[in-house]
Structure formats: structure tokens, C-alpha cells
Amino acid sequence: MKKVKVYFVQSSCCVGTGKTAEALRELEKELEGKIEIEFLDVADEKAQKLLEDSGAMYTPALFINNQLVATGEVEKEEIKRKVEEVEND
């Protein structure tokens, strides 16, 4: 099975960054071997490309397999559900 790739684009001034980042770190441990998470600063070139391609206007932004799935604060269970949906496709 191929790993699900998660990108989390964040900025130090974003509301919701801390809680969502914490949830992602917990899920990375829980779903070890199933997901790969990359934390990107909004100024990073890869982050800029993801944001531009998706039309995302806000950060933090959560991408799963290069698809924008959420902006703003995201709860752990919602992230887990989205990852599982991608796994089951």
C-alpha cells in the first residue's frame, strides 16, 4: 500500500496552526507507515506552489496527496477521516 502524503502549510502568525500541527504529530505516530507528513512554511517554494495550484487563500492549509482538503484549524478526527478516505479510494 502506498503512503498517504500530507502537507501542512503554516505561518507563525496563523490561528489554528498549533492545534492542527499537534494533531498531525499525534496521527503520524498513530498511523505510522501509512502516512508521511511534511510541515511547510508558507514562504517555502513547495508551499507556494501548492497554495497557488489549489487557489487556497488562507493558511494554515492541509493537503492530502496534493489536494487541498481544509484551511484553518482542523481537528484530529477530521484529519484522520480524510486520510482514511484517501486510503480507501
PDB file of N, CA, C and O in Angstrom:
ATOM      1  N   MET A   1       0.842  -1.178   0.000  1.00  0.00           N
ATOM      2  CA  MET A   1       0.000   0.000   0.000  1.00  0.00           C
ATOM      3  C   MET A   1       0.888   1.242   0.000  1.00  0.00           C
ATOM      4  O   MET A   1       1.879   1.314   0.727  1.00  0.00           O
ATOM      5  N   LYS A   2       0.517   2.210  -0.822  1.00  0.00           N
ATOM      6  CA  LYS A   2       1.255   3.463  -0.922  1.00  0.00           C
ATOM      7  C   LYS A   2       0.890   4.372   0.247  1.00  0.00           C
ATOM      8  O   LYS A   2      -0.268   4.439   0.661  1.00  0.00           O
ATOM      9  N   LYS A   3       1.894   5.069   0.772  1.00  0.00           N
ATOM     10  CA  LYS A   3       1.656   6.004   1.867  1.00  0.00           C
ATOM     11  C   LYS A   3       0.843   7.195   1.378  1.00  0.00           C
ATOM     12  O   LYS A   3       0.964   7.625   0.232  1.00  0.00           O
ATOM     13  N   VAL A   4       0.020   7.712   2.267  1.00  0.00           N
ATOM     14  CA  VAL A   4      -0.708   8.944   2.010  1.00  0.00           C
ATOM     15  C   VAL A   4       0.225  10.095   2.366  1.00  0.00           C
ATOM     16  O   VAL A   4       0.786  10.136   3.461  1.00  0.00           O
ATOM     17  N   LYS A   5       0.384  11.030   1.431  1.00  0.00           N
ATOM     18  CA  LYS A   5       1.273  12.176   1.640  1.00  0.00           C
ATOM     19  C   LYS A   5       0.450  13.363   2.112  1.00  0.00           C
ATOM     20  O   LYS A   5      -0.498  13.780   1.448  1.00  0.00           O
ATOM     21  N   VAL A   6       0.823  13.902   3.268  1.00  0.00           N
ATOM     22  CA  VAL A   6       0.125  15.047   3.858  1.00  0.00           C
ATOM     23  C   VAL A   6       1.093  16.217   3.916  1.00  0.00           C
ATOM     24  O   VAL A   6       2.209  16.093   4.420  1.00  0.00           O
ATOM     25  N   TYR A   7       0.648  17.360   3.391  1.00  0.00           N
ATOM     26  CA  TYR A   7       1.406  18.603   3.507  1.00  0.00           C
ATOM     27  C   TYR A   7       0.609  19.536   4.392  1.00  0.00           C
ATOM     28  O   TYR A   7      -0.602  19.681   4.227  1.00  0.00           O
ATOM     29  N   PHE A   8       1.290  20.167   5.332  1.00  0.00           N
ATOM     30  CA  PHE A   8       0.659  21.154   6.201  1.00  0.00           C
ATOM     31  C   PHE A   8       1.388  22.467   6.009  1.00  0.00           C
ATOM     32  O   PHE A   8       2.531  22.621   6.441  1.00  0.00           O
ATOM     33  N   VAL A   9       0.724  23.416   5.360  1.00  0.00           N
ATOM     34  CA  VAL A   9       1.317  24.727   5.088  1.00  0.00           C
ATOM     35  C   VAL A   9       0.898  25.661   6.213  1.00  0.00           C
ATOM     36  O   VAL A   9      -0.287  25.828   6.498  1.00  0.00           O
ATOM     37  N   GLN A  10       1.892  26.260   6.840  1.00  0.00           N
ATOM     38  CA  GLN A  10       1.617  27.076   8.020  1.00  0.00           C
ATOM     39  C   GLN A  10       2.454  28.344   8.029  1.00  0.00           C
ATOM     40  O   GLN A  10       3.450  28.460   7.314  1.00  0.00           O
ATOM     41  N   SER A  11       2.035  29.272   8.838  1.00  0.00           N
ATOM     42  CA  SER A  11       2.763  30.512   9.073  1.00  0.00           C
ATOM     43  C   SER A  11       2.763  30.735  10.577  1.00  0.00           C
ATOM     44  O   SER A  11       1.829  30.333  11.272  1.00  0.00           O
ATOM     45  N   SER A  12       3.793  31.363  11.069  1.00  0.00           N
ATOM     46  CA  SER A  12       3.886  31.578  12.512  1.00  0.00           C
ATOM     47  C   SER A  12       2.745  32.433  13.050  1.00  0.00           C
ATOM     48  O   SER A  12       2.442  32.375  14.242  1.00  0.00           O
ATOM     49  N   CYS A  13       2.111  33.225  12.192  1.00  0.00           N
ATOM     50  CA  CYS A  13       1.030  34.094  12.665  1.00  0.00           C
ATOM     51  C   CYS A  13      -0.367  33.498  12.438  1.00  0.00           C
ATOM     52  O   CYS A  13      -1.368  34.156  12.721  1.00  0.00           O
ATOM     53  N   CYS A  14      -0.444  32.266  11.931  1.00  0.00           N
ATOM     54  CA  CYS A  14      -1.738  31.650  11.633  1.00  0.00           C
ATOM     55  C   CYS A  14      -2.438  31.171  12.898  1.00  0.00           C
ATOM     56  O   CYS A  14      -1.837  30.508  13.743  1.00  0.00           O
ATOM     57  N   VAL A  15      -3.704  31.513  13.014  1.00  0.00           N
ATOM     58  CA  VAL A  15      -4.540  30.977  14.076  1.00  0.00           C
ATOM     59  C   VAL A  15      -4.850  29.530  13.697  1.00  0.00           C
ATOM     60  O   VAL A  15      -5.187  29.256  12.545  1.00  0.00           O
ATOM     61  N   GLY A  16      -4.745  28.617  14.632  1.00  0.00           N
ATOM     62  CA  GLY A  16      -5.060  27.217  14.358  1.00  0.00           C
ATOM     63  C   GLY A  16      -3.861  26.371  14.008  1.00  0.00           C
ATOM     64  O   GLY A  16      -3.963  25.145  13.954  1.00  0.00           O
ATOM     65  N   THR A  17      -2.732  26.996  13.770  1.00  0.00           N
ATOM     66  CA  THR A  17      -1.545  26.243  13.392  1.00  0.00           C
ATOM     67  C   THR A  17      -1.123  25.277  14.486  1.00  0.00           C
ATOM     68  O   THR A  17      -0.861  24.107  14.205  1.00  0.00           O
ATOM     69  N   GLY A  18      -1.053  25.739  15.727  1.00  0.00           N
ATOM     70  CA  GLY A  18      -0.558  24.908  16.824  1.00  0.00           C
ATOM     71  C   GLY A  18      -1.383  23.663  17.065  1.00  0.00           C
ATOM     72  O   GLY A  18      -0.835  22.566  17.174  1.00  0.00           O
ATOM     73  N   LYS A  19      -2.706  23.820  17.149  1.00  0.00           N
ATOM     74  CA  LYS A  19      -3.567  22.660  17.420  1.00  0.00           C
ATOM     75  C   LYS A  19      -3.550  21.666  16.271  1.00  0.00           C
ATOM     76  O   LYS A  19      -3.507  20.456  16.490  1.00  0.00           O
ATOM     77  N   THR A  20      -3.582  22.173  15.053  1.00  0.00           N
ATOM     78  CA  THR A  20      -3.575  21.272  13.902  1.00  0.00           C
ATOM     79  C   THR A  20      -2.236  20.569  13.774  1.00  0.00           C
ATOM     80  O   THR A  20      -2.194  19.373  13.483  1.00  0.00           O
ATOM     81  N   ALA A  21      -1.141  21.288  13.985  1.00  0.00           N
ATOM     82  CA  ALA A  21       0.188  20.679  13.927  1.00  0.00           C
ATOM     83  C   ALA A  21       0.331  19.592  14.985  1.00  0.00           C
ATOM     84  O   ALA A  21       0.897  18.532  14.718  1.00  0.00           O
ATOM     85  N   GLU A  22      -0.181  19.853  16.181  1.00  0.00           N
ATOM     86  CA  GLU A  22      -0.143  18.854  17.255  1.00  0.00           C
ATOM     87  C   GLU A  22      -0.951  17.612  16.862  1.00  0.00           C
ATOM     88  O   GLU A  22      -0.507  16.484  17.077  1.00  0.00           O
ATOM     89  N   ALA A  23      -2.119  17.822  16.295  1.00  0.00           N
ATOM     90  CA  ALA A  23      -2.955  16.696  15.853  1.00  0.00           C
ATOM     91  C   ALA A  23      -2.235  15.876  14.786  1.00  0.00           C
ATOM     92  O   ALA A  23      -2.298  14.646  14.803  1.00  0.00           O
ATOM     93  N   LEU A  24      -1.559  16.542  13.867  1.00  0.00           N
ATOM     94  CA  LEU A  24      -0.819  15.834  12.818  1.00  0.00           C
ATOM     95  C   LEU A  24       0.326  15.019  13.400  1.00  0.00           C
ATOM     96  O   LEU A  24       0.569  13.893  12.964  1.00  0.00           O
ATOM     97  N   ARG A  25       1.033  15.576  14.382  1.00  0.00           N
ATOM     98  CA  ARG A  25       2.132  14.822  15.006  1.00  0.00           C
ATOM     99  C   ARG A  25       1.607  13.568  15.714  1.00  0.00           C
ATOM    100  O   ARG A  25       2.239  12.513  15.672  1.00  0.00           O
ATOM    101  N   GLU A  26       0.456  13.695  16.358  1.00  0.00           N
ATOM    102  CA  GLU A  26      -0.155  12.534  17.009  1.00  0.00           C
ATOM    103  C   GLU A  26      -0.558  11.484  15.976  1.00  0.00           C
ATOM    104  O   GLU A  26      -0.326  10.291  16.172  1.00  0.00           O
ATOM    105  N   LEU A  27      -1.161  11.934  14.879  1.00  0.00           N
ATOM    106  CA  LEU A  27      -1.584  10.997  13.832  1.00  0.00           C
ATOM    107  C   LEU A  27      -0.397  10.334  13.150  1.00  0.00           C
ATOM    108  O   LEU A  27      -0.480   9.173  12.749  1.00  0.00           O
ATOM    109  N   GLU A  28       0.700  11.056  13.016  1.00  0.00           N
ATOM    110  CA  GLU A  28       1.893  10.480  12.407  1.00  0.00           C
ATOM    111  C   GLU A  28       2.366   9.265  13.203  1.00  0.00           C
ATOM    112  O   GLU A  28       2.823   8.277  12.629  1.00  0.00           O
ATOM    113  N   LYS A  29       2.252   9.346  14.530  1.00  0.00           N
ATOM    114  CA  LYS A  29       2.618   8.214  15.382  1.00  0.00           C
ATOM    115  C   LYS A  29       1.569   7.109  15.302  1.00  0.00           C
ATOM    116  O   LYS A  29       1.910   5.932  15.184  1.00  0.00           O
ATOM    117  N   GLU A  30       0.290   7.488  15.367  1.00  0.00           N
ATOM    118  CA  GLU A  30      -0.808   6.506  15.333  1.00  0.00           C
ATOM    119  C   GLU A  30      -0.865   5.740  14.021  1.00  0.00           C
ATOM    120  O   GLU A  30      -1.130   4.538  14.006  1.00  0.00           O
ATOM    121  N   LEU A  31      -0.619   6.435  12.928  1.00  0.00           N
ATOM    122  CA  LEU A  31      -0.751   5.834  11.599  1.00  0.00           C
ATOM    123  C   LEU A  31       0.615   5.570  10.969  1.00  0.00           C
ATOM    124  O   LEU A  31       0.773   5.621   9.749  1.00  0.00           O
ATOM    125  N   GLU A  32       1.579   5.292  11.809  1.00  0.00           N
ATOM    126  CA  GLU A  32       2.950   5.070  11.352  1.00  0.00           C
ATOM    127  C   GLU A  32       2.975   4.058  10.208  1.00  0.00           C
ATOM    128  O   GLU A  32       2.374   2.986  10.285  1.00  0.00           O
ATOM    129  N   GLY A  33       3.679   4.427   9.159  1.00  0.00           N
ATOM    130  CA  GLY A  33       3.780   3.562   7.994  1.00  0.00           C
ATOM    131  C   GLY A  33       2.685   3.791   6.971  1.00  0.00           C
ATOM    132  O   GLY A  33       2.804   3.346   5.829  1.00  0.00           O
ATOM    133  N   LYS A  34       1.616   4.480   7.360  1.00  0.00           N
ATOM    134  CA  LYS A  34       0.502   4.741   6.445  1.00  0.00           C
ATOM    135  C   LYS A  34       0.515   6.153   5.887  1.00  0.00           C
ATOM    136  O   LYS A  34       0.012   6.400   4.791  1.00  0.00           O
ATOM    137  N   ILE A  35       1.100   7.093   6.655  1.00  0.00           N
ATOM    138  CA  ILE A  35       1.132   8.482   6.201  1.00  0.00           C
ATOM    139  C   ILE A  35       2.531   9.056   6.319  1.00  0.00           C
ATOM    140  O   ILE A  35       3.343   8.618   7.134  1.00  0.00           O
ATOM    141  N   GLU A  36       2.782  10.034   5.495  1.00  0.00           N
ATOM    142  CA  GLU A  36       4.018  10.802   5.557  1.00  0.00           C
ATOM    143  C   GLU A  36       3.598  12.264   5.615  1.00  0.00           C
ATOM    144  O   GLU A  36       2.889  12.743   4.730  1.00  0.00           O
ATOM    145  N   ILE A  37       4.028  12.970   6.644  1.00  0.00           N
ATOM    146  CA  ILE A  37       3.619  14.356   6.845  1.00  0.00           C
ATOM    147  C   ILE A  37       4.820  15.275   6.665  1.00  0.00           C
ATOM    148  O   ILE A  37       5.901  15.038   7.203  1.00  0.00           O
ATOM    149  N   GLU A  38       4.592  16.332   5.889  1.00  0.00           N
ATOM    150  CA  GLU A  38       5.622  17.342   5.695  1.00  0.00           C
ATOM    151  C   GLU A  38       5.054  18.685   6.122  1.00  0.00           C
ATOM    152  O   GLU A  38       4.022  19.128   5.617  1.00  0.00           O
ATOM    153  N   PHE A  39       5.737  19.321   7.052  1.00  0.00           N
ATOM    154  CA  PHE A  39       5.357  20.645   7.543  1.00  0.00           C
ATOM    155  C   PHE A  39       6.102  21.680   6.714  1.00  0.00           C
ATOM    156  O   PHE A  39       7.331  21.651   6.639  1.00  0.00           O
ATOM    157  N   LEU A  40       5.366  22.593   6.092  1.00  0.00           N
ATOM    158  CA  LEU A  40       5.962  23.597   5.223  1.00  0.00           C
ATOM    159  C   LEU A  40       5.630  24.998   5.710  1.00  0.00           C
ATOM    160  O   LEU A  40       4.497  25.273   6.106  1.00  0.00           O
ATOM    161  N   ASP A  41       6.609  25.870   5.680  1.00  0.00           N
ATOM    162  CA  ASP A  41       6.360  27.281   5.960  1.00  0.00           C
ATOM    163  C   ASP A  41       5.744  27.906   4.713  1.00  0.00           C
ATOM    164  O   ASP A  41       6.080  27.534   3.588  1.00  0.00           O
ATOM    165  N   VAL A  42       4.856  28.841   4.921  1.00  0.00           N
ATOM    166  CA  VAL A  42       4.138  29.475   3.819  1.00  0.00           C
ATOM    167  C   VAL A  42       5.094  30.109   2.802  1.00  0.00           C
ATOM    168  O   VAL A  42       4.728  30.257   1.636  1.00  0.00           O
ATOM    169  N   ALA A  43       6.298  30.485   3.212  1.00  0.00           N
ATOM    170  CA  ALA A  43       7.270  31.103   2.311  1.00  0.00           C
ATOM    171  C   ALA A  43       8.044  30.078   1.474  1.00  0.00           C
ATOM    172  O   ALA A  43       8.735  30.450   0.525  1.00  0.00           O
ATOM    173  N   ASP A  44       7.933  28.795   1.817  1.00  0.00           N
ATOM    174  CA  ASP A  44       8.634  27.732   1.108  1.00  0.00           C
ATOM    175  C   ASP A  44       8.111  27.629  -0.327  1.00  0.00           C
ATOM    176  O   ASP A  44       6.916  27.796  -0.571  1.00  0.00           O
ATOM    177  N   GLU A  45       8.996  27.359  -1.256  1.00  0.00           N
ATOM    178  CA  GLU A  45       8.625  27.266  -2.673  1.00  0.00           C
ATOM    179  C   GLU A  45       7.564  26.189  -2.925  1.00  0.00           C
ATOM    180  O   GLU A  45       6.622  26.409  -3.686  1.00  0.00           O
ATOM    181  N   LYS A  46       7.720  25.040  -2.291  1.00  0.00           N
ATOM    182  CA  LYS A  46       6.740  23.959  -2.460  1.00  0.00           C
ATOM    183  C   LYS A  46       5.377  24.388  -1.914  1.00  0.00           C
ATOM    184  O   LYS A  46       4.344  24.096  -2.518  1.00  0.00           O
ATOM    185  N   ALA A  47       5.374  25.078  -0.778  1.00  0.00           N
ATOM    186  CA  ALA A  47       4.124  25.562  -0.190  1.00  0.00           C
ATOM    187  C   ALA A  47       3.450  26.566  -1.124  1.00  0.00           C
ATOM    188  O   ALA A  47       2.237  26.516  -1.328  1.00  0.00           O
ATOM    189  N   GLN A  48       4.236  27.470  -1.685  1.00  0.00           N
ATOM    190  CA  GLN A  48       3.685  28.469  -2.605  1.00  0.00           C
ATOM    191  C   GLN A  48       3.034  27.802  -3.812  1.00  0.00           C
ATOM    192  O   GLN A  48       1.978  28.238  -4.270  1.00  0.00           O
ATOM    193  N   LYS A  49       3.653  26.762  -4.319  1.00  0.00           N
ATOM    194  CA  LYS A  49       3.102  26.033  -5.479  1.00  0.00           C
ATOM    195  C   LYS A  49       1.789  25.353  -5.106  1.00  0.00           C
ATOM    196  O   LYS A  49       0.815  25.435  -5.854  1.00  0.00           O
ATOM    197  N   LEU A  50       1.756  24.683  -3.960  1.00  0.00           N
ATOM    198  CA  LEU A  50       0.526  24.030  -3.516  1.00  0.00           C
ATOM    199  C   LEU A  50      -0.608  25.041  -3.357  1.00  0.00           C
ATOM    200  O   LEU A  50      -1.727  24.810  -3.814  1.00  0.00           O
ATOM    201  N   LEU A  51      -0.305  26.158  -2.705  1.00  0.00           N
ATOM    202  CA  LEU A  51      -1.320  27.189  -2.479  1.00  0.00           C
ATOM    203  C   LEU A  51      -1.813  27.776  -3.802  1.00  0.00           C
ATOM    204  O   LEU A  51      -3.015  27.954  -4.001  1.00  0.00           O
ATOM    205  N   GLU A  52      -0.879  28.073  -4.698  1.00  0.00           N
ATOM    206  CA  GLU A  52      -1.239  28.658  -5.987  1.00  0.00           C
ATOM    207  C   GLU A  52      -2.080  27.694  -6.824  1.00  0.00           C
ATOM    208  O   GLU A  52      -3.110  28.079  -7.379  1.00  0.00           O
ATOM    209  N   ASP A  53      -1.634  26.444  -6.910  1.00  0.00           N
ATOM    210  CA  ASP A  53      -2.341  25.456  -7.730  1.00  0.00           C
ATOM    211  C   ASP A  53      -3.751  25.176  -7.214  1.00  0.00           C
ATOM    212  O   ASP A  53      -4.658  24.892  -7.996  1.00  0.00           O
ATOM    213  N   SER A  54      -3.931  25.257  -5.900  1.00  0.00           N
ATOM    214  CA  SER A  54      -5.235  24.932  -5.311  1.00  0.00           C
ATOM    215  C   SER A  54      -6.159  26.148  -5.215  1.00  0.00           C
ATOM    216  O   SER A  54      -7.371  26.009  -5.054  1.00  0.00           O
ATOM    217  N   GLY A  55      -5.572  27.331  -5.315  1.00  0.00           N
ATOM    218  CA  GLY A  55      -6.364  28.548  -5.137  1.00  0.00           C
ATOM    219  C   GLY A  55      -6.642  28.862  -3.676  1.00  0.00           C
ATOM    220  O   GLY A  55      -7.489  29.702  -3.372  1.00  0.00           O
ATOM    221  N   ALA A  56      -5.936  28.195  -2.769  1.00  0.00           N
ATOM    222  CA  ALA A  56      -6.137  28.430  -1.333  1.00  0.00           C
ATOM    223  C   ALA A  56      -5.780  29.869  -0.996  1.00  0.00           C
ATOM    224  O   ALA A  56      -4.738  30.380  -1.406  1.00  0.00           O
ATOM    225  N   MET A  57      -6.659  30.507  -0.246  1.00  0.00           N
ATOM    226  CA  MET A  57      -6.464  31.905   0.116  1.00  0.00           C
ATOM    227  C   MET A  57      -6.004  32.067   1.563  1.00  0.00           C
ATOM    228  O   MET A  57      -5.590  33.156   1.961  1.00  0.00           O
ATOM    229  N   TYR A  58      -6.070  31.000   2.351  1.00  0.00           N
ATOM    230  CA  TYR A  58      -5.790  31.105   3.778  1.00  0.00           C
ATOM    231  C   TYR A  58      -4.851  29.992   4.219  1.00  0.00           C
ATOM    232  O   TYR A  58      -4.806  28.915   3.625  1.00  0.00           O
ATOM    233  N   THR A  59      -4.109  30.284   5.270  1.00  0.00           N
ATOM    234  CA  THR A  59      -3.326  29.264   5.953  1.00  0.00           C
ATOM    235  C   THR A  59      -3.730  29.301   7.423  1.00  0.00           C
ATOM    236  O   THR A  59      -4.219  30.326   7.900  1.00  0.00           O
ATOM    237  N   PRO A  60      -3.538  28.224   8.133  1.00  0.00           N
ATOM    238  CA  PRO A  60      -2.917  27.000   7.674  1.00  0.00           C
ATOM    239  C   PRO A  60      -3.784  26.282   6.637  1.00  0.00           C
ATOM    240  O   PRO A  60      -5.007  26.423   6.602  1.00  0.00           O
ATOM    241  N   ALA A  61      -3.098  25.512   5.802  1.00  0.00           N
ATOM    242  CA  ALA A  61      -3.777  24.746   4.762  1.00  0.00           C
ATOM    243  C   ALA A  61      -3.287  23.300   4.824  1.00  0.00           C
ATOM    244  O   ALA A  61      -2.098  23.034   4.996  1.00  0.00           O
ATOM    245  N   LEU A  62      -4.221  22.393   4.680  1.00  0.00           N
ATOM    246  CA  LEU A  62      -3.925  20.964   4.763  1.00  0.00           C
ATOM    247  C   LEU A  62      -4.167  20.330   3.399  1.00  0.00           C
ATOM    248  O   LEU A  62      -5.249  20.452   2.825  1.00  0.00           O
ATOM    249  N   PHE A  63      -3.142  19.652   2.892  1.00  0.00           N
ATOM    250  CA  PHE A  63      -3.217  18.973   1.596  1.00  0.00           C
ATOM    251  C   PHE A  63      -2.985  17.488   1.811  1.00  0.00           C
ATOM    252  O   PHE A  63      -2.104  17.091   2.574  1.00  0.00           O
ATOM    253  N   ILE A  64      -3.769  16.682   1.141  1.00  0.00           N
ATOM    254  CA  ILE A  64      -3.553  15.235   1.151  1.00  0.00           C
ATOM    255  C   ILE A  64      -3.377  14.814  -0.297  1.00  0.00           C
ATOM    256  O   ILE A  64      -4.245  15.043  -1.139  1.00  0.00           O
ATOM    257  N   ASN A  65      -2.231  14.191  -0.572  1.00  0.00           N
ATOM    258  CA  ASN A  65      -1.875  13.807  -1.938  1.00  0.00           C
ATOM    259  C   ASN A  65      -2.064  14.968  -2.910  1.00  0.00           C
ATOM    260  O   ASN A  65      -2.656  14.818  -3.978  1.00  0.00           O
ATOM    261  N   ASN A  66      -1.549  16.123  -2.513  1.00  0.00           N
ATOM    262  CA  ASN A  66      -1.542  17.358  -3.308  1.00  0.00           C
ATOM    263  C   ASN A  66      -2.917  18.002  -3.505  1.00  0.00           C
ATOM    264  O   ASN A  66      -3.031  18.967  -4.262  1.00  0.00           O
ATOM    265  N   GLN A  67      -3.943  17.504  -2.856  1.00  0.00           N
ATOM    266  CA  GLN A  67      -5.280  18.082  -2.945  1.00  0.00           C
ATOM    267  C   GLN A  67      -5.589  18.855  -1.668  1.00  0.00           C
ATOM    268  O   GLN A  67      -5.418  18.336  -0.565  1.00  0.00           O
ATOM    269  N   LEU A  68      -6.038  20.084  -1.820  1.00  0.00           N
ATOM    270  CA  LEU A  68      -6.439  20.871  -0.663  1.00  0.00           C
ATOM    271  C   LEU A  68      -7.673  20.237  -0.034  1.00  0.00           C
ATOM    272  O   LEU A  68      -8.684  20.032  -0.706  1.00  0.00           O
ATOM    273  N   VAL A  69      -7.588  19.927   1.265  1.00  0.00           N
ATOM    274  CA  VAL A  69      -8.735  19.320   1.950  1.00  0.00           C
ATOM    275  C   VAL A  69      -9.291  20.201   3.056  1.00  0.00           C
ATOM    276  O   VAL A  69     -10.417  19.989   3.506  1.00  0.00           O
ATOM    277  N   ALA A  70      -8.506  21.202   3.507  1.00  0.00           N
ATOM    278  CA  ALA A  70      -9.003  22.077   4.580  1.00  0.00           C
ATOM    279  C   ALA A  70      -8.087  23.276   4.742  1.00  0.00           C
ATOM    280  O   ALA A  70      -6.893  23.223   4.445  1.00  0.00           O
ATOM    281  N   THR A  71      -8.685  24.361   5.225  1.00  0.00           N
ATOM    282  CA  THR A  71      -7.911  25.517   5.667  1.00  0.00           C
ATOM    283  C   THR A  71      -8.382  25.868   7.070  1.00  0.00           C
ATOM    284  O   THR A  71      -9.496  25.525   7.468  1.00  0.00           O
ATOM    285  N   GLY A  72      -7.528  26.553   7.811  1.00  0.00           N
ATOM    286  CA  GLY A  72      -7.862  26.894   9.183  1.00  0.00           C
ATOM    287  C   GLY A  72      -7.589  25.730  10.118  1.00  0.00           C
ATOM    288  O   GLY A  72      -6.942  24.753   9.741  1.00  0.00           O
ATOM    289  N   GLU A  73      -8.081  25.842  11.322  1.00  0.00           N
ATOM    290  CA  GLU A  73      -7.880  24.798  12.331  1.00  0.00           C
ATOM    291  C   GLU A  73      -8.672  23.547  11.952  1.00  0.00           C
ATOM    292  O   GLU A  73      -9.844  23.629  11.587  1.00  0.00           O
ATOM    293  N   VAL A  74      -8.014  22.384  12.044  1.00  0.00           N
ATOM    294  CA  VAL A  74      -8.654  21.118  11.712  1.00  0.00           C
ATOM    295  C   VAL A  74      -8.455  20.164  12.876  1.00  0.00           C
ATOM    296  O   VAL A  74      -7.336  19.993  13.361  1.00  0.00           O
ATOM    297  N   GLU A  75      -9.533  19.546  13.322  1.00  0.00           N
ATOM    298  CA  GLU A  75      -9.474  18.605  14.439  1.00  0.00           C
ATOM    299  C   GLU A  75      -8.831  17.278  14.012  1.00  0.00           C
ATOM    300  O   GLU A  75      -8.908  16.883  12.848  1.00  0.00           O
ATOM    301  N   LYS A  76      -8.219  16.623  14.944  1.00  0.00           N
ATOM    302  CA  LYS A  76      -7.520  15.360  14.698  1.00  0.00           C
ATOM    303  C   LYS A  76      -8.418  14.317  14.038  1.00  0.00           C
ATOM    304  O   LYS A  76      -8.007  13.681  13.067  1.00  0.00           O
ATOM    305  N   GLU A  77      -9.627  14.131  14.542  1.00  0.00           N
ATOM    306  CA  GLU A  77     -10.518  13.105  13.988  1.00  0.00           C
ATOM    307  C   GLU A  77     -10.924  13.417  12.548  1.00  0.00           C
ATOM    308  O   GLU A  77     -11.115  12.505  11.744  1.00  0.00           O
ATOM    309  N   GLU A  78     -11.054  14.690  12.227  1.00  0.00           N
ATOM    310  CA  GLU A  78     -11.389  15.068  10.851  1.00  0.00           C
ATOM    311  C   GLU A  78     -10.228  14.753   9.911  1.00  0.00           C
ATOM    312  O   GLU A  78     -10.434  14.251   8.807  1.00  0.00           O
ATOM    313  N   ILE A  79      -9.011  15.049  10.354  1.00  0.00           N
ATOM    314  CA  ILE A  79      -7.833  14.728   9.541  1.00  0.00           C
ATOM    315  C   ILE A  79      -7.752  13.224   9.326  1.00  0.00           C
ATOM    316  O   ILE A  79      -7.527  12.759   8.209  1.00  0.00           O
ATOM    317  N   LYS A  80      -7.936  12.468  10.401  1.00  0.00           N
ATOM    318  CA  LYS A  80      -7.859  11.004  10.316  1.00  0.00           C
ATOM    319  C   LYS A  80      -8.901  10.467   9.341  1.00  0.00           C
ATOM    320  O   LYS A  80      -8.614   9.572   8.545  1.00  0.00           O
ATOM    321  N   ARG A  81     -10.110  11.017   9.405  1.00  0.00           N
ATOM    322  CA  ARG A  81     -11.178  10.575   8.495  1.00  0.00           C
ATOM    323  C   ARG A  81     -10.797  10.859   7.036  1.00  0.00           C
ATOM    324  O   ARG A  81     -11.013  10.019   6.162  1.00  0.00           O
ATOM    325  N   LYS A  82     -10.237  12.031   6.779  1.00  0.00           N
ATOM    326  CA  LYS A  82      -9.837  12.396   5.423  1.00  0.00           C
ATOM    327  C   LYS A  82      -8.717  11.491   4.911  1.00  0.00           C
ATOM    328  O   LYS A  82      -8.726  11.096   3.746  1.00  0.00           O
ATOM    329  N   VAL A  83      -7.761  11.164   5.768  1.00  0.00           N
ATOM    330  CA  VAL A  83      -6.672  10.262   5.386  1.00  0.00           C
ATOM    331  C   VAL A  83      -7.239   8.878   5.061  1.00  0.00           C
ATOM    332  O   VAL A  83      -6.855   8.268   4.064  1.00  0.00           O
ATOM    333  N   GLU A  84      -8.142   8.389   5.892  1.00  0.00           N
ATOM    334  CA  GLU A  84      -8.737   7.071   5.661  1.00  0.00           C
ATOM    335  C   GLU A  84      -9.560   7.037   4.386  1.00  0.00           C
ATOM    336  O   GLU A  84      -9.593   6.011   3.706  1.00  0.00           O
ATOM    337  N   GLU A  85     -10.229   8.138   4.043  1.00  0.00           N
ATOM    338  CA  GLU A  85     -10.992   8.204   2.793  1.00  0.00           C
ATOM    339  C   GLU A  85     -10.045   8.029   1.598  1.00  0.00           C
ATOM    340  O   GLU A  85     -10.363   7.315   0.648  1.00  0.00           O
ATOM    341  N   VAL A  86      -8.901   8.675   1.654  1.00  0.00           N
ATOM    342  CA  VAL A  86      -7.921   8.587   0.567  1.00  0.00           C
ATOM    343  C   VAL A  86      -7.352   7.163   0.502  1.00  0.00           C
ATOM    344  O   VAL A  86      -7.169   6.611  -0.583  1.00  0.00           O
ATOM    345  N   GLU A  87      -7.076   6.578   1.668  1.00  0.00           N
ATOM    346  CA  GLU A  87      -6.548   5.204   1.705  1.00  0.00           C
ATOM    347  C   GLU A  87      -7.502   4.215   1.061  1.00  0.00           C
ATOM    348  O   GLU A  87      -7.074   3.262   0.411  1.00  0.00           O
ATOM    349  N   ASN A  88      -8.791   4.443   1.244  1.00  0.00           N
ATOM    350  CA  ASN A  88      -9.804   3.506   0.765  1.00  0.00           C
ATOM    351  C   ASN A  88     -10.226   3.732  -0.679  1.00  0.00           C
ATOM    352  O   ASN A  88     -11.020   2.963  -1.220  1.00  0.00           O
ATOM    353  N   ASP A  89      -9.700   4.781  -1.309  1.00  0.00           N
ATOM    354  CA  ASP A  89     -10.034   5.042  -2.716  1.00  0.00           C
ATOM    355  C   ASP A  89      -9.312   4.084  -3.630  1.00  0.00           C
ATOM    356  O   ASP A  89      -9.473   4.154  -4.848  1.00  0.00           O
TER     357      ASP A  89
END
